[in-house]
Amino acid sequence: MIKKKPSKKNILFYLLFYKLPNFFYQNKAWFFPLQFPELVTMRFKRSFKKILKSNNYDYIFINYASWATLVENNKFTKNAVKVIDTHDFITAQHQRKNDIGQSFKEEIRRISLFDIVLAISVEEQYIFSQFSKNKVVLAPMMLDKPENGNLVKEKQYDLIYVASDNIHNQKSAHWFFNEVYPLLPGNIQICIIGQINEHLSIKAPNIISINFAEDLSIYYQNARVALCPMLTGTGTKIKVVEALSFGIPIVCNTRGVDGLINKTNNGCLVSDDPVEFGNNIMKLLTNEAEYKKQAENALMAFSMNYEKEECYKKLDTVFQIV
């Protein structure tokens, strides 16, 4: 494991030979800020070169464009196939912090350093392939098919909502509980899982709040419908793919289906209107035929696009393993 920073035991050495040189390296002498997140330090880059120098590799695999400069002007990569797993469109994530044009230009420059680019969503695959001349391949989120699936017949929860406490989830949760929740019958049982609970002031007998769950599968198996109220944010939503894997229909906003390969007939009912959003929930809870249809669509969408073994088969062709 490479250490990004040296020890601080010798503070003078730390300041003169790490802190100051690395400050200018990462900030382009301060006068020309990069406008893009940089995680590579000079020390880390030197250590990485030493590893490559003393070993031969068929593939060099880098996660996130913030680490891409590890292979830049690096002769020790030799004949290895360089692969970057982008995971996200970083320019979109940091658009309020950085100059969008400069950030996007830098992001494309970085991914162009590689032979193969893995994009997690169809949107990002399209964007990167339009501006990068290297091979851009779709590598979606991959999950194992749940062993027990959705076998529980008597569901404990009508709705399940899984969310962390990032700013996108905070805005979306407040929208749901201010605009949609008051329109729903008071006897609907809602299970909220995650640190988003720390940002919600609403208390009611029909709301179960769980800040941390060791095993989410127990809760998915006991839920009829999954919620994904997303107003902002980028990339594929993990909670959507998780719900699909259990054959649970999802009610979401437009942002909820971002990244999904199939935008329709995928188990998701989509609306940005609070009234229609609420109506979609009630349709699934009261119409058994509609529920069964959407549950089947959810399982089909997962099996075709996100089930791990199926995704591995597709990647095998990319890396010419088959």
Secondary structure as a PSIPRED ss2 file (coil, helix, strand):
# PSIPRED VFORMAT (PSIPRED V4.0)

   1 M C   1.000  0.000  0.000
   2 I C   1.000  0.000  0.000
   3 K C   1.000  0.000  0.000
   4 K C   1.000  0.000  0.000
   5 K C   1.000  0.000  0.000
   6 P C   1.000  0.000  0.000
   7 S C   1.000  0.000  0.000
   8 K C   1.000  0.000  0.000
   9 K C   1.000  0.000  0.000
  10 N C   1.000  0.000  0.000
  11 I H   0.000  1.000  0.000
  12 L H   0.000  1.000  0.000
  13 F H   0.000  1.000  0.000
  14 Y H   0.000  1.000  0.000
  15 L H   0.000  1.000  0.000
  16 L H   0.000  1.000  0.000
  17 F H   0.000  1.000  0.000
  18 Y H   0.000  1.000  0.000
  19 K H   0.000  1.000  0.000
  20 L H   0.000  1.000  0.000
  21 P H   0.000  1.000  0.000
  22 N H   0.000  1.000  0.000
  23 F H   0.000  1.000  0.000
  24 F H   0.000  1.000  0.000
  25 Y H   0.000  1.000  0.000
  26 Q H   0.000  1.000  0.000
  27 N H   0.000  1.000  0.000
  28 K C   1.000  0.000  0.000
  29 A C   1.000  0.000  0.000
  30 W C   1.000  0.000  0.000
  31 F C   1.000  0.000  0.000
  32 F C   1.000  0.000  0.000
  33 P C   1.000  0.000  0.000
  34 L C   1.000  0.000  0.000
  35 Q C   1.000  0.000  0.000
  36 F C   1.000  0.000  0.000
  37 P C   1.000  0.000  0.000
  38 E C   1.000  0.000  0.000
  39 L C   1.000  0.000  0.000
  40 V C   1.000  0.000  0.000
  41 T C   1.000  0.000  0.000
  42 M H   0.000  1.000  0.000
  43 R H   0.000  1.000  0.000
  44 F H   0.000  1.000  0.000
  45 K H   0.000  1.000  0.000
  46 R H   0.000  1.000  0.000
  47 S H   0.000  1.000  0.000
  48 F H   0.000  1.000  0.000
  49 K H   0.000  1.000  0.000
  50 K H   0.000  1.000  0.000
  51 I H   0.000  1.000  0.000
  52 L H   0.000  1.000  0.000
  53 K H   0.000  1.000  0.000
  54 S C   1.000  0.000  0.000
  55 N C   1.000  0.000  0.000
  56 N C   1.000  0.000  0.000
  57 Y C   1.000  0.000  0.000
  58 D C   1.000  0.000  0.000
  59 Y E   0.000  0.000  1.000
  60 I E   0.000  0.000  1.000
  61 F E   0.000  0.000  1.000
  62 I E   0.000  0.000  1.000
  63 N E   0.000  0.000  1.000
  64 Y C   1.000  0.000  0.000
  65 A H   0.000  1.000  0.000
  66 S H   0.000  1.000  0.000
  67 W H   0.000  1.000  0.000
  68 A H   0.000  1.000  0.000
  69 T H   0.000  1.000  0.000
  70 L H   0.000  1.000  0.000
  71 V C   1.000  0.000  0.000
  72 E C   1.000  0.000  0.000
  73 N C   1.000  0.000  0.000
  74 N C   1.000  0.000  0.000
  75 K H   0.000  1.000  0.000
  76 F H   0.000  1.000  0.000
  77 T H   0.000  1.000  0.000
  78 K C   1.000  0.000  0.000
  79 N C   1.000  0.000  0.000
  80 A C   1.000  0.000  0.000
  81 V E   0.000  0.000  1.000
  82 K E   0.000  0.000  1.000
  83 V E   0.000  0.000  1.000
  84 I E   0.000  0.000  1.000
  85 D E   0.000  0.000  1.000
  86 T C   1.000  0.000  0.000
  87 H C   1.000  0.000  0.000
  88 D C   1.000  0.000  0.000
  89 F C   1.000  0.000  0.000
  90 I H   0.000  1.000  0.000
  91 T H   0.000  1.000  0.000
  92 A H   0.000  1.000  0.000
  93 Q H   0.000  1.000  0.000
  94 H C   1.000  0.000  0.000
  95 Q C   1.000  0.000  0.000
  96 R C   1.000  0.000  0.000
  97 K C   1.000  0.000  0.000
  98 N C   1.000  0.000  0.000
  99 D C   1.000  0.000  0.000
 100 I H   0.000  1.000  0.000
 101 G H   0.000  1.000  0.000
 102 Q H   0.000  1.000  0.000
 103 S H   0.000  1.000  0.000
 104 F H   0.000  1.000  0.000
 105 K H   0.000  1.000  0.000
 106 E H   0.000  1.000  0.000
 107 E H   0.000  1.000  0.000
 108 I H   0.000  1.000  0.000
 109 R H   0.000  1.000  0.000
 110 R H   0.000  1.000  0.000
 111 I H   0.000  1.000  0.000
 112 S C   1.000  0.000  0.000
 113 L C   1.000  0.000  0.000
 114 F C   1.000  0.000  0.000
 115 D C   1.000  0.000  0.000
 116 I E   0.000  0.000  1.000
 117 V E   0.000  0.000  1.000
 118 L E   0.000  0.000  1.000
 119 A E   0.000  0.000  1.000
 120 I C   1.000  0.000  0.000
 121 S C   1.000  0.000  0.000
 122 V H   0.000  1.000  0.000
 123 E H   0.000  1.000  0.000
 124 E H   0.000  1.000  0.000
 125 Q H   0.000  1.000  0.000
 126 Y H   0.000  1.000  0.000
 127 I H   0.000  1.000  0.000
 128 F H   0.000  1.000  0.000
 129 S H   0.000  1.000  0.000
 130 Q H   0.000  1.000  0.000
 131 F H   0.000  1.000  0.000
 132 S C   1.000  0.000  0.000
 133 K C   1.000  0.000  0.000
 134 N C   1.000  0.000  0.000
 135 K E   0.000  0.000  1.000
 136 V E   0.000  0.000  1.000
 137 V E   0.000  0.000  1.000
 138 L E   0.000  0.000  1.000
 139 A C   1.000  0.000  0.000
 140 P C   1.000  0.000  0.000
 141 M C   1.000  0.000  0.000
 142 M C   1.000  0.000  0.000
 143 L E   0.000  0.000  1.000
 144 D C   1.000  0.000  0.000
 145 K C   1.000  0.000  0.000
 146 P C   1.000  0.000  0.000
 147 E C   1.000  0.000  0.000
 148 N C   1.000  0.000  0.000
 149 G C   1.000  0.000  0.000
 150 N C   1.000  0.000  0.000
 151 L C   1.000  0.000  0.000
 152 V C   1.000  0.000  0.000
 153 K C   1.000  0.000  0.000
 154 E C   1.000  0.000  0.000
 155 K C   1.000  0.000  0.000
 156 Q C   1.000  0.000  0.000
 157 Y E   0.000  0.000  1.000
 158 D E   0.000  0.000  1.000
 159 L E   0.000  0.000  1.000
 160 I E   0.000  0.000  1.000
 161 Y E   0.000  0.000  1.000
 162 V E   0.000  0.000  1.000
 163 A C   1.000  0.000  0.000
 164 S C   1.000  0.000  0.000
 165 D C   1.000  0.000  0.000
 166 N C   1.000  0.000  0.000
 167 I H   0.000  1.000  0.000
 168 H H   0.000  1.000  0.000
 169 N H   0.000  1.000  0.000
 170 Q H   0.000  1.000  0.000
 171 K H   0.000  1.000  0.000
 172 S H   0.000  1.000  0.000
 173 A H   0.000  1.000  0.000
 174 H H   0.000  1.000  0.000
 175 W H   0.000  1.000  0.000
 176 F H   0.000  1.000  0.000
 177 F H   0.000  1.000  0.000
 178 N H   0.000  1.000  0.000
 179 E H   0.000  1.000  0.000
 180 V H   0.000  1.000  0.000
 181 Y H   0.000  1.000  0.000
 182 P H   0.000  1.000  0.000
 183 L H   0.000  1.000  0.000
 184 L C   1.000  0.000  0.000
 185 P C   1.000  0.000  0.000
 186 G C   1.000  0.000  0.000
 187 N C   1.000  0.000  0.000
 188 I C   1.000  0.000  0.000
 189 Q C   1.000  0.000  0.000
 190 I E   0.000  0.000  1.000
 191 C E   0.000  0.000  1.000
 192 I E   0.000  0.000  1.000
 193 I E   0.000  0.000  1.000
 194 G C   1.000  0.000  0.000
 195 Q H   0.000  1.000  0.000
 196 I H   0.000  1.000  0.000
 197 N H   0.000  1.000  0.000
 198 E H   0.000  1.000  0.000
 199 H H   0.000  1.000  0.000
 200 L C   1.000  0.000  0.000
 201 S C   1.000  0.000  0.000
 202 I C   1.000  0.000  0.000
 203 K C   1.000  0.000  0.000
 204 A C   1.000  0.000  0.000
 205 P C   1.000  0.000  0.000
 206 N C   1.000  0.000  0.000
 207 I E   0.000  0.000  1.000
 208 I E   0.000  0.000  1.000
 209 S E   0.000  0.000  1.000
 210 I E   0.000  0.000  1.000
 211 N C   1.000  0.000  0.000
 212 F C   1.000  0.000  0.000
 213 A C   1.000  0.000  0.000
 214 E C   1.000  0.000  0.000
 215 D C   1.000  0.000  0.000
 216 L H   0.000  1.000  0.000
 217 S H   0.000  1.000  0.000
 218 I H   0.000  1.000  0.000
 219 Y H   0.000  1.000  0.000
 220 Y H   0.000  1.000  0.000
 221 Q H   0.000  1.000  0.000
 222 N C   1.000  0.000  0.000
 223 A E   0.000  0.000  1.000
 224 R E   0.000  0.000  1.000
 225 V E   0.000  0.000  1.000
 226 A E   0.000  0.000  1.000
 227 L E   0.000  0.000  1.000
 228 C E   0.000  0.000  1.000
 229 P C   1.000  0.000  0.000
 230 M C   1.000  0.000  0.000
 231 L C   1.000  0.000  0.000
 232 T C   1.000  0.000  0.000
 233 G C   1.000  0.000  0.000
 234 T C   1.000  0.000  0.000
 235 G C   1.000  0.000  0.000
 236 T C   1.000  0.000  0.000
 237 K C   1.000  0.000  0.000
 238 I H   0.000  1.000  0.000
 239 K H   0.000  1.000  0.000
 240 V H   0.000  1.000  0.000
 241 V H   0.000  1.000  0.000
 242 E H   0.000  1.000  0.000
 243 A H   0.000  1.000  0.000
 244 L H   0.000  1.000  0.000
 245 S H   0.000  1.000  0.000
 246 F C   1.000  0.000  0.000
 247 G C   1.000  0.000  0.000
 248 I C   1.000  0.000  0.000
 249 P C   1.000  0.000  0.000
 250 I E   0.000  0.000  1.000
 251 V E   0.000  0.000  1.000
 252 C E   0.000  0.000  1.000
 253 N C   1.000  0.000  0.000
 254 T H   0.000  1.000  0.000
 255 R H   0.000  1.000  0.000
 256 G H   0.000  1.000  0.000
 257 V H   0.000  1.000  0.000
 258 D C   1.000  0.000  0.000
 259 G C   1.000  0.000  0.000
 260 L C   1.000  0.000  0.000
 261 I C   1.000  0.000  0.000
 262 N C   1.000  0.000  0.000
 263 K C   1.000  0.000  0.000
 264 T C   1.000  0.000  0.000
 265 N C   1.000  0.000  0.000
 266 N C   1.000  0.000  0.000
 267 G C   1.000  0.000  0.000
 268 C E   0.000  0.000  1.000
 269 L E   0.000  0.000  1.000
 270 V E   0.000  0.000  1.000
 271 S C   1.000  0.000  0.000
 272 D C   1.000  0.000  0.000
 273 D C   1.000  0.000  0.000
 274 P H   0.000  1.000  0.000
 275 V H   0.000  1.000  0.000
 276 E H   0.000  1.000  0.000
 277 F H   0.000  1.000  0.000
 278 G H   0.000  1.000  0.000
 279 N H   0.000  1.000  0.000
 280 N H   0.000  1.000  0.000
 281 I H   0.000  1.000  0.000
 282 M H   0.000  1.000  0.000
 283 K H   0.000  1.000  0.000
 284 L H   0.000  1.000  0.000
 285 L H   0.000  1.000  0.000
 286 T H   0.000  1.000  0.000
 287 N C   1.000  0.000  0.000
 288 E H   0.000  1.000  0.000
 289 A H   0.000  1.000  0.000
 290 E H   0.000  1.000  0.000
 291 Y H   0.000  1.000  0.000
 292 K H   0.000  1.000  0.000
 293 K H   0.000  1.000  0.000
 294 Q H   0.000  1.000  0.000
 295 A H   0.000  1.000  0.000
 296 E H   0.000  1.000  0.000
 297 N H   0.000  1.000  0.000
 298 A H   0.000  1.000  0.000
 299 L H   0.000  1.000  0.000
 300 M H   0.000  1.000  0.000
 301 A H   0.000  1.000  0.000
 302 F H   0.000  1.000  0.000
 303 S H   0.000  1.000  0.000
 304 M H   0.000  1.000  0.000
 305 N H   0.000  1.000  0.000
 306 Y C   1.000  0.000  0.000
 307 E E   0.000  0.000  1.000
 308 K H   0.000  1.000  0.000
 309 E H   0.000  1.000  0.000
 310 E H   0.000  1.000  0.000
 311 C H   0.000  1.000  0.000
 312 Y H   0.000  1.000  0.000
 313 K H   0.000  1.000  0.000
 314 K H   0.000  1.000  0.000
 315 L H   0.000  1.000  0.000
 316 D H   0.000  1.000  0.000
 317 T H   0.000  1.000  0.000
 318 V H   0.000  1.000  0.000
 319 F C   1.000  0.000  0.000
 320 Q C   1.000  0.000  0.000
 321 I C   1.000  0.000  0.000
 322 V C   1.000  0.000  0.000
